[in-house]
Amino acid sequence: MPAIHTEISEITITEKALAEIKKIMSDNNLDRSTYFLRIGVKGGGCSGFTYSIAFDNKLREDDKLVYSDSDELRVIIDTKSLFYLNGTFLDFTDGLMGRGFVFKNPNATRTCGCGSSFSV
């Protein structure tokens, strides 16, 4: 297994998002000592890029640790995605317009109407 780079980047994860991540992991019996949250960017969507978020237990050579806490929750981003996500806020909403994770990305020059894709 490759070593995790421990450079903490300019990614902010709100308390609400952290609580939801931990809840989902607990509800799905994912051991936080072996699983982590992987955040990334993929090509696609109506604006050019889409956000990806998933649980993973396999590290890659270019992974960067962007968040870690005493509860063993780790958030990983690959270096290519980090270029597009640096400065981003990850939040969680549970309002009238829907429930889910929300990315507030200062690097995005354009986003689609649903907020799930962006361009730089």
Secondary structure, 3 states (H helix, E strand, C coil): CCCCECCCCCCEECHHHHHHHHHHHHHCCCCCCCCEEEEEEEECCCCCEEEEEEEECCCCCCEEEEEECCCCCEEEEEHHHHHHHCCCEEEEEEECCEEEEEEECCCCCEECCCCCEEEC
